[in-house]
Amino acid sequence: MRFILNPISFLISKITDFRIYLYKVGTFKSVKVNTKVISIGNLKVGGTGKTPFTIFLAKLLTEKGFKVGIIGKGYKRKSKGMILYDSSKELTPSAEEIGDEMLLIAQKTNCPVLVHNEKYLAAIEIGKHYNLDFILVDDGYQHLQLKRDLNILMVDNETIAKGKVFPFGRLREKIENFDRADIICKIDYEQNFDFIDKISIQAEKISGDIYYLDNSLIPIDKSSLVNPIAVTGLANPNGFYKSLDNLKFKYISKIEFPDHFDYSRSEIEKLINKVKLQKSKFIITTEKDAIKLLNHLSIFNQNEIKIVVLPIDIKIISGKDVLLNKIKSI
């Protein structure tokens, strides 16, 4: 199989490098907007903590008095075109309309969020609606159509361990392309990153207090949960399981769905049957999944099944001053 996948990976890498070159020499033009743009992205297919880092950075800048807007594509959303989320204006579209990750970002930051299939157009549009100090681009490393003032790259263990271009590995582009980043954030690391000489931040994912989906204000004593089942719809759920294990959270089984899974009514009914067969009344899941499961909360309640949510946040271990100084300098 490698004799087939390796040439495909090589071809994809060369095409990607040529595209980057065309932007570098000016054959393809990048759009510059008036607001300072900070991109948060990665090299690999799947999660590296981009969404929680975007939330962390938005909160950090907001606490320092800056006005922040956030843009993204709204991956796997069912809508088209431009959609704005702004709770202060009672513009609160659903996960189906703006995507689960963008809805989570909007709800946790209270910043205006605008989704568009083309991120450079999203940057233009959000600048028309708000007088912002910063625009944060979720998953923007490969979006070269938009000029950014600061390029933040998230790197984790899998970036190095599976450091070949897809489909032979997990990367969207070759590992050497980390050199486009202004700051590299090394997150939950165990691998050797010594060959990357730009590492400025070290971070880790941390778990918040678990809560019931129907009452997010009240933390739960996990010892009261009998035979919970872990349910995820993530590209890589291992980080979620690791967080549960670190909390010594005992779950009896795992039910996994594809990334950004669309929880339809029929799928919910199948899920409930699986939970009942295992004689459980509790599901433990991620905030990203919980946003979509909330639409079916009444069905879970009718079947006396509680949804328990484990929030994941970002903690900067070192380099926070480096990050802030870099932002101030742009």
Backbone bond lengths (Angstrom), bond angles and torsions (degrees), N, CA, C in turn:
res aa  C-N    CA-C-N  psi(-1)  N-CA   C-N-CA  omega(-1)  CA-C   N-CA-C  phi
1 M - - - 1.467 - - 1.534 111.17 -
2 R 1.322 117.31 -35.95 1.462 120.00 -178.17 1.527 111.66 -62.82
3 F 1.343 116.69 -27.66 1.464 120.53 179.32 1.527 111.45 -68.65
4 I 1.344 115.13 -20.81 1.468 119.98 176.08 1.522 110.63 -91.14
5 L 1.341 116.46 -46.23 1.460 121.22 -174.15 1.520 112.83 -70.98
6 N 1.328 116.56 -37.38 1.467 119.26 -176.37 1.527 112.56 -61.49
7 P 1.341 119.72 -46.50 1.475 119.18 176.98 1.530 113.18 -62.90
8 I 1.345 116.35 -34.62 1.473 119.41 177.97 1.522 109.45 -64.93
9 S 1.331 116.20 -44.77 1.466 120.65 178.10 1.525 111.03 -60.07
10 F 1.335 116.13 -42.65 1.467 121.32 179.35 1.525 110.62 -60.53
11 L 1.341 116.28 -43.62 1.455 120.68 -179.68 1.523 111.44 -64.84
12 I 1.343 116.39 -45.27 1.469 120.52 179.24 1.528 110.31 -60.95
13 S 1.326 116.44 -41.70 1.463 120.96 179.37 1.519 111.47 -61.59
14 K 1.330 116.76 -43.13 1.460 120.51 -179.09 1.529 111.36 -67.49
15 I 1.324 116.83 -39.43 1.467 120.43 177.99 1.527 110.01 -63.74
16 T 1.337 115.58 -42.98 1.470 120.22 179.10 1.519 111.07 -63.16
17 D 1.328 116.91 -44.23 1.467 120.86 179.41 1.528 111.31 -62.53
18 F 1.332 116.57 -37.93 1.464 120.11 179.69 1.524 110.24 -67.01
19 R 1.331 116.40 -40.10 1.473 120.39 177.20 1.530 110.29 -61.70
20 I 1.337 117.03 -44.32 1.472 121.26 178.37 1.528 110.15 -61.00
21 Y 1.326 116.14 -41.57 1.466 121.46 179.71 1.522 111.01 -61.69
22 L 1.335 117.40 -42.06 1.465 121.07 -179.06 1.523 111.45 -63.26
23 Y 1.337 117.27 -34.52 1.467 119.94 174.81 1.518 110.50 -71.84
24 K 1.323 116.19 -37.03 1.467 120.79 -177.34 1.519 111.80 -65.29
25 V 1.312 117.57 -39.09 1.469 120.69 -177.94 1.526 112.42 -89.93
26 G 1.342 116.43 -4.70 1.456 119.78 174.93 1.501 115.98 92.76
27 T 1.338 118.25 5.34 1.467 120.33 175.72 1.522 109.79 -64.67
28 F 1.316 115.97 -44.74 1.467 122.11 169.92 1.521 107.53 -97.71
29 K 1.306 117.14 136.10 1.459 121.63 -176.37 1.533 111.39 -100.98
30 S 1.315 115.67 141.32 1.463 121.98 173.27 1.518 109.42 -100.18
31 V 1.327 115.45 145.09 1.466 121.70 -178.71 1.523 109.93 -87.93
32 K 1.316 116.17 131.50 1.462 122.29 176.65 1.519 108.99 -106.07
33 V 1.352 116.93 126.40 1.460 120.71 176.59 1.522 109.22 -106.07
34 N 1.330 116.51 166.12 1.465 121.11 -175.20 1.524 112.92 -72.50
35 T 1.327 116.59 -28.42 1.465 121.19 -178.75 1.527 110.51 -83.31
36 K 1.335 116.42 147.43 1.457 121.04 175.80 1.532 109.77 -65.12
37 V 1.322 116.18 131.86 1.461 122.24 -176.05 1.524 110.22 -113.04
38 I 1.334 115.50 127.22 1.469 121.92 175.50 1.519 108.03 -118.91
39 S 1.319 116.14 121.49 1.460 121.33 180.00 1.530 110.12 -101.11
40 I 1.333 115.11 137.57 1.469 121.89 173.28 1.518 107.23 -118.75
41 G 1.324 117.23 120.60 1.450 119.17 -177.04 1.514 112.86 -152.70
42 N 1.334 115.32 -170.63 1.466 119.82 178.76 1.522 109.97 -148.83
43 L 1.313 115.59 178.02 1.455 121.41 179.32 1.516 112.56 -98.55
44 K 1.316 117.51 -20.54 1.465 119.41 -169.46 1.526 112.53 -104.71
45 V 1.309 114.28 164.70 1.460 121.67 171.90 1.529 107.68 -78.62
46 G 1.339 116.79 129.53 1.466 119.15 -179.06 1.511 111.58 100.38
47 G 1.319 115.35 178.60 1.454 121.08 -169.66 1.517 114.92 -80.23
48 T 1.329 114.58 145.17 1.465 121.69 169.33 1.520 110.48 -133.11
49 G 1.320 116.89 14.81 1.461 119.56 -177.75 1.516 113.46 95.30
50 K 1.345 117.40 18.37 1.469 120.07 -179.53 1.525 111.68 -60.02
51 T 1.332 115.93 -46.57 1.469 118.96 -176.40 1.521 112.14 -64.78
52 P 1.344 120.52 -51.28 1.466 118.13 177.16 1.530 113.22 -62.21
53 F 1.346 117.83 -30.94 1.462 118.83 177.43 1.521 110.47 -69.99
54 T 1.323 117.42 -39.49 1.464 120.75 176.41 1.524 110.43 -60.09
55 I 1.324 116.53 -42.59 1.461 121.36 177.62 1.518 110.37 -63.54
56 F 1.332 116.87 -46.03 1.463 121.64 178.18 1.528 111.16 -57.37
57 L 1.331 116.97 -48.22 1.462 120.47 -176.14 1.520 111.34 -67.97
58 A 1.327 117.35 -39.16 1.466 120.46 178.06 1.527 110.62 -61.64
59 K 1.322 116.28 -43.63 1.468 120.06 178.55 1.524 111.25 -64.99
60 L 1.328 116.25 -42.01 1.466 120.92 -179.79 1.522 111.05 -60.71
61 L 1.323 117.18 -46.22 1.464 120.75 -179.40 1.525 111.61 -69.10
62 T 1.323 116.27 -38.25 1.464 120.34 178.97 1.529 110.77 -64.21
63 E 1.325 116.38 -41.76 1.471 120.89 178.83 1.523 111.80 -62.72
64 K 1.341 115.97 -26.24 1.464 120.32 179.69 1.522 112.04 -89.46
65 G 1.339 115.66 6.92 1.450 120.81 173.20 1.515 115.74 93.40
66 F 1.325 117.69 6.71 1.457 120.64 -179.78 1.530 110.99 -87.11
67 K 1.326 115.13 150.79 1.463 120.98 175.12 1.532 108.57 -93.75
68 V 1.326 115.02 123.52 1.457 120.93 -171.56 1.524 110.65 -122.62
69 G 1.310 115.97 135.16 1.458 122.40 169.28 1.518 108.70 -120.91
70 I 1.311 116.87 153.81 1.469 121.45 -175.62 1.519 109.28 -128.68
71 I 1.318 116.04 136.01 1.463 120.42 -179.83 1.530 110.12 -126.29
72 G 1.319 115.33 155.55 1.456 121.13 177.55 1.519 109.44 -169.26
73 K 1.297 114.36 176.17 1.462 120.04 -178.58 1.522 111.44 -82.20
74 G 1.341 116.89 -27.43 1.459 119.55 -174.51 1.514 110.45 74.55
75 Y 1.322 115.15 58.49 1.468 121.43 -172.37 1.531 111.63 -56.18
76 K 1.329 115.81 134.36 1.463 125.66 178.54 1.533 113.55 65.86
77 R 1.327 117.63 16.24 1.470 118.77 174.33 1.521 109.58 -69.95
78 K 1.328 116.02 157.75 1.463 121.15 -178.24 1.521 112.91 -96.12
79 S 1.321 116.73 -4.21 1.461 121.29 -178.59 1.528 110.41 -94.85
80 K 1.323 115.43 174.94 1.454 121.12 176.55 1.524 109.36 -130.90
81 G 1.323 114.95 161.35 1.452 119.83 176.29 1.515 113.06 77.16
82 M 1.319 115.23 -156.59 1.459 122.36 -176.61 1.517 111.11 -93.58
83 I 1.346 115.94 133.76 1.464 120.59 174.91 1.527 108.59 -137.24
84 L 1.318 115.45 133.65 1.459 122.53 -177.84 1.525 110.43 -108.44
85 Y 1.341 115.63 136.23 1.462 121.70 172.08 1.530 107.21 -113.63
86 D 1.322 115.54 123.46 1.463 120.85 177.38 1.523 107.36 -151.90
87 S 1.333 116.07 104.11 1.461 120.47 -176.20 1.527 111.67 -64.36
88 S 1.342 117.11 -28.59 1.471 119.69 -179.48 1.521 111.81 -69.63
89 K 1.318 116.89 -21.10 1.463 121.61 178.28 1.523 111.92 -107.63
90 E 1.328 115.48 12.21 1.470 122.38 -178.84 1.527 111.49 57.44
91 L 1.327 115.78 33.18 1.463 121.61 172.61 1.522 106.91 -102.82
92 T 1.326 116.22 94.34 1.467 120.29 -173.10 1.526 110.89 -129.72
93 P 1.323 117.26 72.05 1.466 119.91 178.29 1.523 111.89 -64.34
94 S 1.319 115.79 163.45 1.464 122.54 -175.19 1.525 111.44 -85.38
95 A 1.350 114.74 174.87 1.460 120.44 176.38 1.524 110.89 -62.14
96 E 1.332 117.15 -34.43 1.456 120.29 177.81 1.525 111.27 -63.66
97 E 1.328 116.74 -29.01 1.460 120.56 -177.01 1.519 113.61 -87.95
98 I 1.351 117.83 -35.74 1.472 118.74 -177.26 1.530 113.02 -120.70
99 G 1.340 117.98 -0.90 1.461 120.09 -179.51 1.521 111.48 93.50
100 D 1.330 116.27 148.05 1.465 119.82 -174.80 1.527 112.89 -66.10
101 E 1.335 117.32 -41.68 1.457 119.70 -178.35 1.523 111.93 -67.54
102 M 1.323 117.03 -41.39 1.456 119.41 -179.23 1.522 111.54 -69.10
103 L 1.333 117.11 -33.96 1.459 119.78 175.72 1.522 110.47 -66.81
104 L 1.326 116.72 -41.74 1.464 120.16 177.56 1.526 110.43 -60.85
105 I 1.331 117.10 -44.22 1.464 121.51 178.42 1.529 110.48 -59.98
106 A 1.325 116.34 -45.67 1.465 120.77 -178.88 1.524 111.50 -61.38
107 Q 1.324 116.59 -45.16 1.463 120.62 -176.10 1.535 112.06 -70.53
108 K 1.325 117.32 -33.09 1.464 119.70 -175.70 1.524 113.52 -87.77
109 T 1.331 117.44 -16.90 1.465 119.63 -178.57 1.523 113.58 -108.13
110 N 1.334 117.06 -22.06 1.465 122.36 -172.81 1.525 112.33 59.78
111 C 1.329 116.31 22.87 1.462 121.40 175.21 1.524 109.26 -95.11
112 P 1.322 117.54 152.44 1.463 118.49 172.93 1.528 110.36 -64.43
113 V 1.310 115.52 137.78 1.462 121.91 -178.67 1.522 107.95 -126.53
114 L 1.317 115.97 131.61 1.462 120.14 179.18 1.521 109.40 -126.97
115 V 1.325 115.75 128.34 1.465 119.92 178.48 1.530 109.68 -109.69
116 H 1.310 114.32 144.71 1.463 122.09 177.42 1.516 106.66 -157.49
117 N 1.317 117.10 147.66 1.460 119.79 179.05 1.519 112.54 -60.57
118 E 1.323 117.05 -28.72 1.463 121.98 176.08 1.527 108.50 -112.29
119 K 1.311 116.33 117.57 1.467 119.99 -173.98 1.528 112.24 -66.46
120 Y 1.326 117.78 -31.57 1.465 117.95 179.64 1.532 110.34 -66.28
121 L 1.338 116.95 -33.95 1.459 119.81 175.68 1.531 110.94 -70.33
122 A 1.332 116.54 -34.65 1.461 120.32 176.36 1.526 110.44 -62.65
123 A 1.345 116.56 -40.61 1.470 120.75 178.95 1.529 110.84 -63.62
124 I 1.331 116.70 -41.72 1.466 120.45 178.12 1.529 110.42 -62.90
125 E 1.334 116.03 -45.84 1.463 120.50 -175.04 1.523 112.46 -68.25
126 I 1.336 117.64 -42.26 1.470 118.48 -177.54 1.527 110.27 -68.04
127 G 1.345 116.08 -28.55 1.459 119.80 175.62 1.515 112.99 -68.82
128 K 1.327 117.51 -24.16 1.462 121.54 176.53 1.524 111.79 -74.92
129 H 1.334 116.45 -28.91 1.460 121.22 -174.62 1.529 113.56 -91.49
130 Y 1.350 116.64 -25.13 1.465 119.68 -172.35 1.528 110.91 -138.96
131 N 1.327 114.55 149.87 1.463 121.24 172.24 1.534 107.68 -93.57
132 L 1.313 116.61 90.44 1.460 122.22 -170.85 1.526 112.14 -102.22
133 D 1.315 114.67 152.19 1.467 120.51 170.63 1.525 111.38 -87.32
134 F 1.349 115.57 -35.66 1.458 120.15 -178.34 1.528 110.76 -141.13
135 I 1.316 114.99 143.05 1.455 122.17 167.04 1.517 107.59 -111.76
136 L 1.346 116.47 124.09 1.461 121.33 175.76 1.524 108.40 -97.76
137 V 1.319 115.79 132.67 1.463 121.14 179.63 1.523 108.35 -106.54
138 D 1.316 116.39 112.97 1.455 120.51 177.30 1.525 109.50 -78.62
139 D 1.341 116.37 125.22 1.469 122.63 -179.91 1.526 110.51 60.68
140 G 1.334 115.97 57.48 1.455 119.96 -173.42 1.520 116.44 -110.88
141 Y 1.324 118.42 5.29 1.472 119.33 -172.17 1.522 112.59 -62.50
142 Q 1.329 117.41 -37.34 1.460 120.93 -178.45 1.532 113.08 -91.25
143 H 1.333 117.58 -2.22 1.464 120.18 -176.26 1.527 109.20 -88.75
144 L 1.321 116.11 79.69 1.456 121.72 -173.40 1.525 112.94 -76.93
145 Q 1.334 117.45 -9.35 1.471 119.96 178.95 1.524 112.16 -66.62
146 L 1.340 116.64 -18.01 1.464 121.15 -178.79 1.525 109.82 -113.18
147 K 1.336 116.41 123.58 1.462 119.96 174.67 1.520 108.82 -68.87
148 R 1.300 116.37 138.25 1.460 120.50 176.73 1.520 109.59 -122.15
149 D 1.324 115.60 148.30 1.462 121.34 179.05 1.516 111.50 -88.34
150 L 1.334 115.61 -21.12 1.461 120.33 177.15 1.515 108.41 -147.12
151 N 1.319 116.18 128.28 1.456 123.01 -176.57 1.528 108.43 -113.31
152 I 1.324 117.01 108.80 1.463 121.81 -179.16 1.522 108.81 -104.19
153 L 1.323 116.48 126.83 1.457 121.96 -178.56 1.521 110.04 -113.98
154 M 1.329 116.08 127.19 1.456 122.36 177.39 1.533 109.12 -92.09
155 V 1.334 116.08 129.19 1.461 121.62 -179.53 1.519 109.01 -128.44
156 D 1.347 116.64 129.10 1.462 120.09 178.02 1.527 110.07 -125.79
157 N 1.320 116.20 -175.35 1.463 120.71 -177.04 1.522 112.77 -57.51
158 E 1.336 116.03 -43.00 1.456 120.25 -175.00 1.527 111.53 -67.83
159 T 1.340 116.73 -26.97 1.455 120.31 176.86 1.524 110.09 -58.05
160 I 1.326 115.94 -38.31 1.462 120.95 -179.54 1.523 111.07 -87.69
161 A 1.335 116.74 -44.66 1.471 120.66 -175.22 1.525 111.95 -64.67
162 K 1.333 116.43 -33.34 1.469 120.88 178.89 1.522 108.99 -119.23
163 G 1.343 113.76 50.26 1.453 121.75 -170.02 1.506 116.12 -82.43
164 K 1.317 117.70 40.32 1.458 122.64 172.21 1.520 108.48 -116.34
165 V 1.320 115.53 152.30 1.472 120.09 -178.35 1.527 109.91 -68.46
166 F 1.318 115.25 141.15 1.460 123.44 177.19 1.534 109.90 -55.29
167 P 1.346 119.60 140.44 1.473 128.32 8.77 1.533 114.97 -93.13
168 F 1.348 117.08 -1.09 1.467 119.59 179.54 1.527 110.65 -70.68
169 G 1.325 115.91 -32.48 1.461 121.83 177.69 1.512 110.13 -129.54
170 R 1.345 116.42 -149.83 1.461 121.15 -176.82 1.530 112.79 -114.87
171 L 1.334 117.73 4.90 1.457 119.58 -172.73 1.528 112.75 -91.72
172 R 1.336 115.53 145.41 1.458 121.66 173.49 1.530 110.53 -78.38
173 E 1.306 115.58 -30.29 1.458 122.70 178.04 1.523 107.92 -149.24
174 K 1.321 117.00 165.17 1.461 120.49 -171.23 1.525 111.68 -64.59
175 I 1.323 115.67 152.83 1.464 122.55 -174.95 1.521 112.13 -60.29
176 E 1.347 117.24 -30.53 1.467 120.68 -178.35 1.525 112.60 -64.51
177 N 1.319 116.61 -15.95 1.466 119.73 -178.94 1.526 113.08 -76.95
178 F 1.320 116.41 7.58 1.468 119.24 171.75 1.524 110.22 -62.78
179 D 1.343 117.47 -16.40 1.465 119.46 -175.03 1.533 112.87 -70.61
180 R 1.342 117.72 -9.53 1.472 119.29 174.46 1.530 111.46 -76.76
181 A 1.299 117.99 -14.88 1.468 121.80 -176.00 1.526 111.23 -78.23
182 D 1.326 114.91 145.24 1.463 120.99 171.44 1.523 110.79 -87.83
183 I 1.329 115.24 -34.05 1.460 122.13 177.80 1.523 107.95 -137.23
184 I 1.319 116.01 136.62 1.457 120.25 174.37 1.519 108.62 -113.45
185 C 1.311 115.08 129.73 1.464 121.44 177.49 1.517 108.64 -104.89
186 K 1.300 116.24 115.49 1.465 122.89 177.83 1.528 107.50 -91.48
187 I 1.344 116.29 119.09 1.461 119.69 -171.22 1.525 111.35 -122.26
188 D 1.330 116.07 133.89 1.470 122.90 177.69 1.527 110.96 46.70
189 Y 1.294 116.36 55.83 1.456 121.08 -168.68 1.531 112.90 -95.13
190 E 1.304 114.34 149.56 1.464 123.14 169.29 1.528 109.89 -138.89
191 Q 1.331 115.82 -23.28 1.452 120.62 -178.91 1.531 110.97 -73.66
192 N 1.327 115.06 166.76 1.459 121.86 177.55 1.526 109.48 -84.78
193 F 1.326 117.32 116.31 1.454 122.08 -179.49 1.529 111.61 -108.33
194 D 1.328 117.59 17.10 1.459 120.13 -171.03 1.521 113.37 -60.78
195 F 1.331 117.24 -26.36 1.458 119.34 -177.54 1.521 112.46 -74.62
196 I 1.332 117.43 -12.98 1.467 121.27 176.22 1.521 107.72 -94.20
197 D 1.318 116.21 110.77 1.466 119.89 -171.37 1.523 113.79 -93.55
198 K 1.344 117.19 8.35 1.459 119.91 -177.90 1.523 112.78 -106.08
199 I 1.318 117.87 5.12 1.464 119.09 -173.98 1.522 110.35 -62.02
200 S 1.310 116.21 122.01 1.460 121.53 -176.68 1.517 112.79 -118.27
201 I 1.335 116.18 -24.33 1.456 120.61 -175.17 1.519 109.31 -127.84
202 Q 1.307 115.87 140.11 1.452 121.29 168.91 1.527 107.38 -119.47
203 A 1.323 115.92 130.66 1.461 120.41 -175.09 1.516 110.09 -138.43
204 E 1.319 114.78 164.72 1.457 120.02 174.96 1.522 108.99 -143.76
205 K 1.325 114.52 153.89 1.458 119.81 174.16 1.516 108.18 -84.37
206 I 1.311 116.28 135.13 1.461 120.82 178.78 1.526 109.23 -124.50
207 S 1.293 115.69 152.11 1.464 121.46 -177.66 1.522 110.51 -94.40
208 G 1.322 115.49 137.06 1.450 120.37 172.66 1.518 110.66 -90.27
209 D 1.318 116.69 -171.63 1.468 121.29 178.03 1.522 110.05 -74.61
210 I 1.325 116.46 132.10 1.458 119.89 176.52 1.526 109.93 -67.64
211 Y 1.339 116.04 151.15 1.459 120.32 -179.81 1.521 109.49 -149.55
212 Y 1.345 115.77 157.03 1.455 120.70 173.96 1.521 109.33 -73.93
213 L 1.308 116.70 141.41 1.458 121.12 -177.69 1.525 111.77 -60.98
214 D 1.319 117.46 -31.36 1.464 119.21 -178.24 1.528 113.21 -87.94
215 N 1.338 117.50 1.85 1.465 119.87 176.78 1.522 108.86 -157.23
216 S 1.337 115.83 83.28 1.463 120.44 -172.10 1.522 113.71 -75.87
217 L 1.315 117.89 -2.68 1.461 119.94 -176.72 1.524 113.11 -89.04
218 I 1.324 117.88 -11.95 1.459 120.31 -173.24 1.532 110.43 -115.37
219 P 1.350 118.40 110.71 1.462 120.41 175.52 1.530 111.18 -62.46
220 I 1.334 116.64 156.65 1.465 122.66 -175.90 1.520 109.93 -116.02
221 D 1.308 115.56 144.73 1.459 121.04 169.16 1.524 107.61 -80.58
222 K 1.342 116.77 113.63 1.467 119.44 -173.18 1.521 112.62 -64.30
223 S 1.326 117.83 -20.55 1.463 119.99 178.83 1.521 112.26 -68.29
224 S 1.344 116.49 -15.10 1.475 120.12 179.76 1.527 112.28 -84.08
225 L 1.325 116.90 -6.47 1.459 121.29 -177.47 1.527 109.39 -94.44
226 V 1.317 116.75 116.46 1.462 122.24 -175.73 1.530 109.64 -99.24
227 N 1.324 116.69 123.67 1.471 123.48 175.90 1.529 113.84 53.46
228 P 1.331 117.63 50.19 1.466 118.07 178.32 1.533 111.52 -69.13
229 I 1.331 115.71 154.42 1.460 122.61 178.27 1.520 108.59 -117.34
230 A 1.334 116.81 130.48 1.462 121.84 179.10 1.527 109.73 -81.52
231 V 1.326 116.61 124.99 1.465 122.60 -178.66 1.525 108.35 -123.92
232 T 1.344 116.75 126.82 1.463 120.48 -178.60 1.520 111.55 -139.68
233 G 1.330 114.61 151.85 1.452 122.46 169.19 1.512 107.86 -130.87
234 L 1.329 116.20 70.61 1.461 123.14 -173.66 1.519 110.76 -125.83
235 A 1.339 115.96 155.22 1.458 119.95 175.04 1.524 110.26 -65.65
236 N 1.322 115.87 -38.92 1.459 121.06 179.09 1.530 108.64 -139.76
237 P 1.333 117.68 96.63 1.468 120.52 -175.90 1.524 114.13 -80.46
238 N 1.340 118.52 0.14 1.462 120.38 -174.75 1.524 112.54 -60.66
239 G 1.339 116.16 -35.88 1.455 119.37 178.25 1.519 111.99 -63.87
240 F 1.328 116.35 -36.63 1.463 120.91 177.70 1.523 110.47 -65.42
241 Y 1.333 116.29 -45.18 1.463 119.70 178.83 1.527 111.08 -63.72
242 K 1.328 115.88 -38.15 1.462 120.11 178.45 1.521 110.90 -62.34
243 S 1.342 115.80 -40.03 1.473 119.82 177.95 1.523 110.71 -63.91
244 L 1.333 117.03 -41.60 1.466 120.49 177.57 1.523 110.84 -63.52
245 D 1.324 116.04 -41.86 1.465 120.31 -179.98 1.525 111.09 -65.41
246 N 1.343 116.69 -40.21 1.467 120.40 179.27 1.520 111.46 -63.28
247 L 1.328 115.30 -31.32 1.468 120.58 177.70 1.524 112.37 -83.75
248 K 1.361 114.75 0.79 1.475 120.53 -174.92 1.521 111.23 55.57
249 F 1.342 113.85 40.29 1.456 121.74 179.99 1.521 108.27 -88.27
250 K 1.308 116.76 114.26 1.460 121.97 -175.73 1.528 110.76 -89.34
251 Y 1.318 115.91 110.51 1.458 120.82 175.22 1.523 108.43 -114.74
252 I 1.326 116.30 149.94 1.470 118.38 -170.73 1.528 112.86 -91.00
253 S 1.323 117.88 -20.82 1.467 119.83 178.97 1.524 109.32 -163.17
254 K 1.356 114.35 172.75 1.456 121.79 178.81 1.532 109.31 -121.65
255 I 1.321 115.44 138.47 1.460 121.05 170.98 1.521 106.59 -123.40
256 E 1.330 116.25 116.05 1.456 121.01 -173.83 1.524 111.65 -112.72
257 F 1.337 114.90 136.96 1.457 122.67 174.73 1.526 108.41 -119.43
258 P 1.342 118.10 163.76 1.469 120.53 177.39 1.524 111.45 -62.99
259 D 1.333 115.40 162.00 1.458 121.62 179.64 1.525 110.81 -59.34
260 H 1.336 115.97 139.45 1.470 122.79 -179.96 1.531 111.02 57.47
261 F 1.311 116.98 39.06 1.458 121.41 -174.44 1.521 111.70 -63.05
262 D 1.333 115.47 139.61 1.457 122.12 178.02 1.525 108.63 -90.51
263 Y 1.327 116.50 103.51 1.464 121.48 -177.67 1.529 110.20 -79.30
264 S 1.316 116.47 89.09 1.460 121.31 178.12 1.531 109.67 -77.67
265 R 1.325 116.28 169.18 1.470 121.16 -180.00 1.536 110.37 -59.12
266 S 1.315 117.41 -43.08 1.469 120.21 -178.62 1.528 111.15 -66.05
267 E 1.342 116.71 -38.15 1.459 119.66 178.70 1.527 111.19 -68.18
268 I 1.329 116.01 -36.24 1.465 120.08 177.48 1.523 110.05 -63.49
269 E 1.318 116.74 -42.58 1.468 120.39 179.48 1.525 111.20 -63.66
270 K 1.343 116.91 -39.19 1.466 120.30 175.64 1.526 110.88 -63.89
271 L 1.337 116.02 -41.61 1.454 120.69 179.02 1.518 111.16 -62.17
272 I 1.311 116.78 -44.92 1.465 121.20 179.46 1.531 110.44 -60.83
273 N 1.313 117.47 -41.05 1.469 120.57 178.42 1.529 111.57 -63.00
274 K 1.335 116.37 -39.84 1.465 120.19 178.22 1.523 110.99 -64.08
275 V 1.331 115.84 -40.28 1.466 120.56 179.01 1.524 110.61 -65.01
276 K 1.325 116.14 -43.74 1.466 120.23 -179.81 1.526 111.75 -64.71
277 L 1.332 116.33 -38.60 1.473 119.79 179.47 1.532 111.63 -61.48
278 Q 1.323 116.05 -27.36 1.460 120.32 179.11 1.527 112.00 -94.69
279 K 1.349 114.38 11.54 1.471 121.04 176.38 1.540 112.17 54.42
280 S 1.308 114.23 45.01 1.461 120.27 178.46 1.520 109.96 -117.28
281 K 1.327 115.20 155.24 1.461 121.50 175.92 1.528 111.47 -124.57
282 F 1.353 115.64 9.81 1.459 119.35 -176.02 1.526 111.23 -133.88
283 I 1.333 115.32 135.32 1.459 123.25 171.46 1.522 106.98 -115.72
284 I 1.329 117.27 131.56 1.457 121.51 172.97 1.530 107.36 -109.67
285 T 1.333 116.78 128.57 1.459 119.64 -173.56 1.521 111.09 -145.47
286 T 1.341 115.91 179.56 1.452 122.27 -179.53 1.522 110.90 -88.35
287 E 1.315 116.11 164.79 1.468 119.46 176.85 1.527 111.06 -65.87
288 K 1.328 116.37 -35.01 1.465 119.73 179.96 1.521 111.10 -63.87
289 D 1.340 116.80 -41.27 1.460 120.27 176.92 1.529 111.02 -72.02
290 A 1.336 116.00 -38.09 1.466 120.40 -176.87 1.522 112.03 -60.57
291 I 1.332 116.85 -34.32 1.461 120.89 179.46 1.524 111.13 -57.40
292 K 1.346 116.22 -37.33 1.470 120.04 -179.67 1.525 111.65 -86.17
293 L 1.322 117.02 -33.33 1.462 119.80 178.15 1.531 111.58 -67.17
294 L 1.331 116.01 -24.63 1.461 120.42 179.35 1.525 111.60 -57.04
295 N 1.330 117.38 -31.97 1.465 121.27 179.61 1.526 112.04 -64.00
296 H 1.336 116.39 -21.14 1.468 120.97 -176.73 1.532 111.37 -113.58
297 L 1.323 116.46 20.10 1.460 120.33 -174.19 1.523 112.42 -58.71
298 S 1.325 116.90 -37.21 1.472 119.69 -178.13 1.534 111.37 -62.66
299 I 1.347 117.25 -35.10 1.467 120.43 179.07 1.523 110.37 -67.42
300 F 1.322 116.14 -42.34 1.465 119.65 177.32 1.525 110.37 -63.03
301 N 1.339 116.50 -41.97 1.461 119.96 179.79 1.530 111.70 -63.44
302 Q 1.328 116.54 -39.27 1.463 120.42 178.32 1.529 111.60 -62.06
303 N 1.320 115.19 -30.36 1.470 120.25 -179.99 1.528 112.73 -97.44
304 E 1.340 115.21 10.05 1.469 122.35 176.64 1.536 112.05 56.40
305 I 1.324 114.47 41.78 1.462 120.73 176.37 1.525 108.27 -114.32
306 K 1.323 115.84 125.72 1.459 122.19 -179.07 1.530 109.70 -95.22
307 I 1.341 115.94 137.98 1.465 121.53 174.97 1.528 108.30 -101.54
308 V 1.315 114.60 121.64 1.461 121.70 -179.40 1.527 107.92 -107.82
309 V 1.326 117.00 133.16 1.456 122.03 -173.71 1.525 110.34 -112.69
310 L 1.337 115.54 132.70 1.463 121.11 175.29 1.524 108.54 -108.78
311 P 1.339 118.54 106.96 1.470 120.18 178.03 1.528 111.17 -76.66
312 I 1.325 116.20 144.43 1.460 122.01 177.65 1.523 108.60 -119.89
313 D 1.321 116.19 127.04 1.460 122.06 178.94 1.532 109.55 -118.85
314 I 1.316 115.89 173.67 1.459 122.61 178.06 1.524 109.49 -109.22
315 K 1.311 115.20 136.35 1.466 121.48 173.56 1.523 108.47 -122.06
316 I 1.323 116.58 127.66 1.457 120.85 176.95 1.524 108.91 -82.93
317 I 1.311 116.41 119.92 1.464 121.60 179.81 1.526 110.30 -82.09
318 S 1.316 115.81 -42.70 1.469 120.52 178.03 1.525 108.86 -152.93
319 G 1.323 115.29 152.23 1.452 121.13 176.08 1.512 115.63 96.06
320 K 1.332 118.22 9.93 1.465 119.69 -179.00 1.527 111.38 -62.73
321 D 1.338 116.37 -39.94 1.469 120.24 178.04 1.525 111.03 -65.21
322 V 1.334 116.24 -37.17 1.464 120.47 177.33 1.530 109.74 -60.93
323 L 1.315 116.03 -44.19 1.459 121.28 179.53 1.519 111.01 -61.78
324 L 1.329 116.78 -49.71 1.466 120.68 -177.78 1.534 111.43 -63.77
325 N 1.317 116.48 -41.68 1.464 119.66 179.75 1.527 111.32 -65.11
326 K 1.313 115.66 -37.32 1.462 119.98 178.43 1.533 110.58 -65.78
327 I 1.330 116.13 -40.86 1.466 120.35 178.54 1.519 110.60 -65.37
328 K 1.327 116.99 -40.62 1.467 120.50 -179.92 1.525 111.58 -64.89
329 S 1.313 116.56 -26.80 1.473 120.49 -174.16 1.533 113.23 -84.01
330 I 1.321 117.77 -11.69 1.477 119.15 -175.65 1.528 111.21 -83.31
